[in-house]
Amino acid sequence: MSVEGEKRSYGLEDLRNIWKTYSRKKSFRYGLPFIIFMIGGSFGLREWTQIRYQFSKVKGISKEEAEKMGLHKEKNVTLEGAYEDIQKLDIDNWENKRGPRPWEQNETQKKN
């Protein structure tokens, strides 16, 4: 006795049968994950692009303001300055130190 307008409730066995029929179809096995990936990807990309526009409005500070805050930029390093620093180093007197090997014990390394 079926009454019109009455909703059918699905039991556990009915849900298993529905799952078996749909899980055999290629469109369900391959198409549905693809669609979910595409829709989820669009939401993910929205978050990534929002970060881009959120931080594009951030302005930098001038050198004077940075010095007032106590931030000091390092001096500019030129090629000539780096060459002079290297010339000051003593490269004739050096000692080769062997690094540790994974198969050696720590005691043998301490003796050297």
LUMLUMMI-120837 format. One record per residue: residue number from 1; residue in one letter; x, y, z of N, C-alpha, C in turn. Coordinates in steps of 0.001 Angstrom, whole numbers, plus 500000, padded with zeros to 6 digits. Example, Ala and Ser with C-alpha at 12.3 -4.5 7.8 and 13.67 -1.06 7.14 Angstrom:
+-------+------+--------+--------+--------+--------+--------+--------+--------+--------+--------+
| kelum | dose |    n.X |    n.Y |    n.Z |   ca.X |   ca.Y |   ca.Z |    c.X |    c.Y |    c.Z |
+-------+------+--------+--------+--------+--------+--------+--------+--------+--------+--------+
|     1 |    A | 513190 | 494310 | 507800 | 512300 | 495500 | 507800 | 513200 | 496700 | 507800 |
|     2 |    S | 512850 | 497750 | 507080 | 513670 | 498940 | 507140 | 512900 | 500030 | 507870 |
+-------+------+--------+--------+--------+--------+--------+--------+--------+--------+--------+
//
This chain:
+-------+------+--------+--------+--------+--------+--------+--------+--------+--------+--------+
| kelum | dose |    n.X |    n.Y |    n.Z |   ca.X |   ca.Y |   ca.Z |    c.X |    c.Y |    c.Z |
+-------+------+--------+--------+--------+--------+--------+--------+--------+--------+--------+
|     1 |    M | 500829 | 498832 | 500000 | 500000 | 500000 | 500000 | 500881 | 501240 | 500000 |
|     2 |    S | 501031 | 501761 | 498883 | 501865 | 502934 | 498734 | 501002 | 504177 | 498710 |
|     3 |    V | 501388 | 505125 | 499483 | 500669 | 506392 | 499539 | 501460 | 507395 | 498728 |
|     4 |    E | 500759 | 508140 | 497895 | 501450 | 509139 | 497090 | 502027 | 510223 | 497988 |
|     5 |    G | 503223 | 510675 | 497631 | 503871 | 511706 | 498419 | 504705 | 511146 | 499549 |
|     6 |    E | 504626 | 509842 | 499766 | 505422 | 509220 | 500820 | 506833 | 509013 | 500297 |
|     7 |    K | 507834 | 509390 | 501067 | 509223 | 509229 | 500651 | 509688 | 507832 | 500994 |
|     8 |    R | 510498 | 507286 | 500082 | 511039 | 505950 | 500306 | 512325 | 506086 | 501104 |
|     9 |    S | 512448 | 505307 | 502138 | 513677 | 505320 | 502916 | 514547 | 504167 | 502436 |
|    10 |    Y | 515826 | 504476 | 502224 | 516761 | 503473 | 501746 | 517381 | 502763 | 502933 |
|    11 |    G | 517378 | 501447 | 502828 | 518029 | 500657 | 503852 | 519489 | 500457 | 503496 |
|    12 |    L | 520202 | 499782 | 504339 | 521621 | 499539 | 504124 | 521846 | 498676 | 502894 |
|    13 |    E | 520981 | 497708 | 502685 | 521119 | 496818 | 501523 | 520877 | 497580 | 500227 |
|    14 |    D | 519926 | 498490 | 500237 | 519664 | 499300 | 499048 | 520856 | 500194 | 498723 |
|    15 |    L | 521464 | 500762 | 499733 | 522629 | 501616 | 499508 | 523809 | 500817 | 498970 |
|    16 |    R | 523970 | 499590 | 499430 | 525044 | 498736 | 498906 | 524817 | 498436 | 497431 |
|    17 |    N | 523575 | 498153 | 497056 | 523267 | 497874 | 495650 | 523515 | 499103 | 494780 |
|    18 |    I | 523142 | 500263 | 495274 | 523382 | 501492 | 494514 | 524878 | 501727 | 494359 |
|    19 |    W | 525635 | 501514 | 495424 | 527092 | 501694 | 495371 | 527729 | 500722 | 494381 |
|    20 |    K | 527287 | 499472 | 494359 | 527849 | 498477 | 493438 | 527573 | 498853 | 491995 |
|    21 |    T | 526369 | 499322 | 491703 | 526045 | 499661 | 490316 | 526826 | 500883 | 489852 |
|    22 |    Y | 526937 | 501894 | 490697 | 527650 | 503098 | 490281 | 529161 | 502906 | 490279 |
|    23 |    S | 529676 | 502076 | 491156 | 531128 | 501905 | 491211 | 531662 | 501140 | 490011 |
|    24 |    R | 530822 | 500472 | 489277 | 531261 | 499765 | 488067 | 531371 | 500697 | 486866 |
|    25 |    K | 530727 | 501822 | 486916 | 530707 | 502734 | 485770 | 531988 | 503556 | 485731 |
|    26 |    K | 532533 | 503711 | 484511 | 533769 | 504467 | 484353 | 533571 | 505940 | 484677 |
|    27 |    S | 532411 | 506463 | 484332 | 532181 | 507884 | 484599 | 532169 | 508167 | 486098 |
|    28 |    F | 531758 | 507216 | 486884 | 531755 | 507391 | 488337 | 533153 | 507200 | 488903 |
|    29 |    R | 533883 | 506211 | 488393 | 535210 | 505895 | 488930 | 536263 | 506918 | 488536 |
|    30 |    Y | 536174 | 507441 | 487310 | 537203 | 508362 | 486839 | 536692 | 509795 | 486683 |
|    31 |    G | 535482 | 509953 | 486267 | 534941 | 511288 | 486019 | 534642 | 512060 | 487282 |
|    32 |    L | 534034 | 511410 | 488246 | 533668 | 512091 | 489488 | 534895 | 512596 | 490257 |
|    33 |    P | 535961 | 511795 | 490423 | 537158 | 512351 | 491085 | 537777 | 513509 | 490303 |
|    34 |    F | 537711 | 513427 | 488969 | 538245 | 514512 | 488151 | 537449 | 515797 | 488366 |
|    35 |    I | 536148 | 515683 | 488376 | 535291 | 516849 | 488589 | 535535 | 517435 | 489981 |
|    36 |    I | 535644 | 516581 | 490977 | 535904 | 517055 | 492344 | 537262 | 517748 | 492418 |
|    37 |    F | 538260 | 517185 | 491733 | 539591 | 517785 | 491714 | 539562 | 519159 | 491046 |
|    38 |    M | 538837 | 519286 | 489943 | 538772 | 520556 | 489229 | 538061 | 521625 | 490061 |
|    39 |    I | 536961 | 521259 | 490685 | 536225 | 522229 | 491493 | 537026 | 522590 | 492745 |
|    40 |    G | 537619 | 521591 | 493391 | 538453 | 521862 | 494565 | 539679 | 522680 | 494204 |
|    41 |    G | 540252 | 522428 | 493024 | 541411 | 523192 | 492577 | 541090 | 524653 | 492351 |
|    42 |    S | 539892 | 524918 | 491848 | 539518 | 526318 | 491631 | 539409 | 527063 | 492956 |
|    43 |    F | 538892 | 526401 | 493985 | 538833 | 527047 | 495297 | 540235 | 527240 | 495869 |
|    44 |    G | 541114 | 526265 | 495655 | 542492 | 526400 | 496130 | 543223 | 527530 | 495431 |
|    45 |    L | 543037 | 527642 | 494116 | 543686 | 528719 | 493372 | 543154 | 530086 | 493788 |
|    46 |    R | 541899 | 530127 | 494152 | 541331 | 531395 | 494606 | 542072 | 531882 | 495848 |
|    47 |    E | 542387 | 530963 | 496756 | 543110 | 531350 | 497967 | 544526 | 531828 | 497637 |
|    48 |    W | 545191 | 531138 | 496719 | 546553 | 531520 | 496354 | 546579 | 532887 | 495683 |
|    49 |    T | 545636 | 533149 | 494786 | 545633 | 534444 | 494114 | 545205 | 535557 | 495053 |
|    50 |    Q | 544408 | 535256 | 496040 | 543998 | 536260 | 497012 | 545210 | 536755 | 497797 |
|    51 |    I | 546139 | 535886 | 498102 | 547360 | 536278 | 498810 | 548154 | 537273 | 497971 |
|    52 |    R | 548184 | 537044 | 496662 | 548927 | 537934 | 495771 | 548386 | 539357 | 495854 |
|    53 |    Y | 547086 | 539509 | 495782 | 546504 | 540843 | 495808 | 546491 | 541433 | 497217 |
|    54 |    Q | 546459 | 540590 | 498202 | 546451 | 541065 | 499580 | 547775 | 541745 | 499924 |
|    55 |    F | 548880 | 541174 | 499484 | 550184 | 541719 | 499834 | 550728 | 542687 | 498793 |
|    56 |    S | 550031 | 542897 | 497678 | 550508 | 543871 | 496695 | 550285 | 545297 | 497180 |
|    57 |    K | 549394 | 545495 | 498129 | 549097 | 546828 | 498646 | 550075 | 547254 | 499736 |
|    58 |    V | 550923 | 546351 | 500182 | 551882 | 546668 | 501238 | 552992 | 547526 | 500643 |
|    59 |    K | 553273 | 548643 | 501282 | 554287 | 549569 | 500789 | 555573 | 549401 | 501589 |
|    60 |    G | 556680 | 549650 | 500932 | 557968 | 549601 | 501599 | 558227 | 550886 | 502367 |
|    61 |    I | 559299 | 550894 | 503121 | 559650 | 552094 | 503879 | 560931 | 552672 | 503301 |
|    62 |    S | 561126 | 553957 | 503508 | 562318 | 554612 | 502984 | 563521 | 554315 | 503884 |
|    63 |    K | 564696 | 554684 | 503397 | 565924 | 554447 | 504166 | 565932 | 555252 | 505460 |
|    64 |    E | 565403 | 556468 | 505392 | 565383 | 557311 | 506586 | 564480 | 556711 | 507661 |
|    65 |    E | 563317 | 556208 | 507242 | 562405 | 555594 | 508204 | 563008 | 554330 | 508808 |
|    66 |    A | 563734 | 553572 | 507996 | 564369 | 552355 | 508495 | 565442 | 552684 | 509526 |
|    67 |    E | 566196 | 553742 | 509283 | 567226 | 554141 | 510247 | 566608 | 554654 | 511542 |
|    68 |    K | 565453 | 555317 | 511437 | 564766 | 555784 | 512643 | 564282 | 554610 | 513486 |
|    69 |    M | 563920 | 553529 | 512835 | 563443 | 552335 | 513543 | 564586 | 551495 | 514087 |
|    70 |    G | 565797 | 551818 | 513701 | 566939 | 551064 | 514199 | 567384 | 549963 | 513252 |
|    71 |    L | 566887 | 549976 | 512039 | 567306 | 548977 | 511056 | 568448 | 549558 | 510242 |
|    72 |    H | 569554 | 548852 | 510211 | 570717 | 549333 | 509476 | 571013 | 548356 | 508352 |
|    73 |    K | 571080 | 548893 | 507166 | 571404 | 548059 | 506020 | 572918 | 547893 | 505959 |
|    74 |    E | 573344 | 546695 | 505602 | 574781 | 546460 | 505498 | 575345 | 547262 | 504333 |
|    75 |    K | 576640 | 547535 | 504403 | 577265 | 548315 | 503343 | 577261 | 547516 | 502041 |
|    76 |    N | 577309 | 548245 | 500961 | 577322 | 547596 | 499653 | 578669 | 546919 | 499438 |
|    77 |    V | 578638 | 545692 | 498983 | 579853 | 544933 | 498741 | 580161 | 545004 | 497254 |
|    78 |    T | 581356 | 545481 | 496949 | 581779 | 545551 | 495555 | 582743 | 544411 | 495271 |
|    79 |    L | 582969 | 544177 | 494019 | 583881 | 543116 | 493615 | 585308 | 543426 | 494066 |
|    80 |    E | 585690 | 544691 | 493962 | 587039 | 545082 | 494370 | 587223 | 544921 | 495883 |
|    81 |    G | 586201 | 545271 | 496638 | 586278 | 545129 | 498095 | 586385 | 543669 | 498517 |
|    82 |    A | 585636 | 542800 | 497867 | 585711 | 541375 | 498179 | 587082 | 540823 | 497805 |
|    83 |    Y | 587661 | 541312 | 496704 | 588987 | 540862 | 496278 | 590050 | 541279 | 497293 |
|    84 |    E | 589930 | 542473 | 497821 | 590891 | 542935 | 498832 | 590785 | 542105 | 500107 |
|    85 |    D | 589572 | 541739 | 500503 | 589405 | 540896 | 501694 | 590031 | 539523 | 501487 |
|    86 |    I | 589913 | 538972 | 500305 | 590493 | 537658 | 500012 | 592016 | 537739 | 499991 |
|    87 |    Q | 592556 | 538849 | 499509 | 594011 | 539005 | 499483 | 594593 | 539051 | 500892 |
|    88 |    K | 593833 | 539518 | 501852 | 594315 | 539595 | 503231 | 594396 | 538218 | 503889 |
|    89 |    L | 593690 | 537238 | 503372 | 593691 | 535901 | 503970 | 595016 | 535194 | 503712 |
|    90 |    D | 595421 | 534366 | 504651 | 596652 | 533585 | 504513 | 596279 | 532231 | 503922 |
|    91 |    I | 596479 | 532086 | 502619 | 596083 | 530835 | 501966 | 597243 | 529850 | 501831 |
|    92 |    D | 598432 | 530240 | 502261 | 599572 | 529331 | 502159 | 599663 | 528388 | 503350 |
|    93 |    N | 599199 | 528775 | 504496 | 599279 | 527939 | 505692 | 597883 | 527441 | 506048 |
|    94 |    W | 597621 | 526208 | 505703 | 596321 | 525618 | 506021 | 596494 | 524142 | 506320 |
|    95 |    E | 595520 | 523569 | 506963 | 595571 | 522167 | 507353 | 594303 | 521478 | 506854 |
|    96 |    N | 594489 | 520331 | 506226 | 593351 | 519571 | 505722 | 592771 | 518742 | 506859 |
|    97 |    K | 591497 | 518930 | 507169 | 590843 | 518177 | 508235 | 589813 | 517247 | 507617 |
|    98 |    R | 589951 | 515984 | 507973 | 589086 | 514956 | 507420 | 587757 | 514939 | 508162 |
|    99 |    G | 586675 | 514827 | 507414 | 585349 | 514774 | 508015 | 585009 | 513376 | 508487 |
|   100 |    P | 584000 | 513248 | 509313 | 583616 | 511937 | 509849 | 582988 | 511054 | 508777 |
|   101 |    R | 583236 | 509751 | 508889 | 582631 | 508764 | 507997 | 581525 | 508054 | 508758 |
|   102 |    P | 580468 | 507645 | 508080 | 579353 | 507005 | 508786 | 579731 | 505675 | 509430 |
|   103 |    W | 580681 | 504952 | 508859 | 581011 | 503622 | 509369 | 582076 | 503655 | 510462 |
|   104 |    E | 582672 | 504796 | 510721 | 583692 | 504902 | 511761 | 583054 | 505213 | 513106 |
|   105 |    Q | 583758 | 504812 | 514149 | 583279 | 505112 | 515495 | 583734 | 506517 | 515892 |
|   106 |    N | 583055 | 507085 | 516828 | 583378 | 508448 | 517260 | 584728 | 508530 | 517962 |
|   107 |    E | 585171 | 507458 | 518588 | 586428 | 507481 | 519342 | 587637 | 507672 | 518435 |
|   108 |    T | 587628 | 507075 | 517253 | 588773 | 507218 | 516356 | 588866 | 508635 | 515828 |
|   109 |    Q | 587757 | 509319 | 515698 | 587781 | 510691 | 515203 | 588333 | 511640 | 516259 |
|   110 |    K | 588076 | 511362 | 517525 | 588525 | 512244 | 518594 | 590037 | 512173 | 518773 |
|   111 |    K | 590652 | 511033 | 518440 | 592096 | 510878 | 518600 | 592858 | 511756 | 517623 |
|   112 |    N | 592307 | 511953 | 516436 | 593008 | 512740 | 515407 | 592809 | 514164 | 515656 |
+-------+------+--------+--------+--------+--------+--------+--------+--------+--------+--------+
//
